[in-house]
């Protein structure tokens, strides 16, 4: 088993851990609804890149009440 020859200094330890921090997730704002959502994901309203691509439960309820 490999054993280090000497102790790693705090400076070198900090340099080693410099890339360990997790980046914040990228967030987009939908052009049509103005809602924030993760990149390349459908927003809660069912919009993707400004187009309605998914019919939500609220849309179904609204269409049934109109009839």
Buried (B, 14 or more C-beta within 10 A) or exposed (E): EEEEEEEEEEEEEEEEEEEEEEEEEEEBEBEEBEEEBEEEEBBBBBBBEEEBEEEBEEEEEEEEEEE
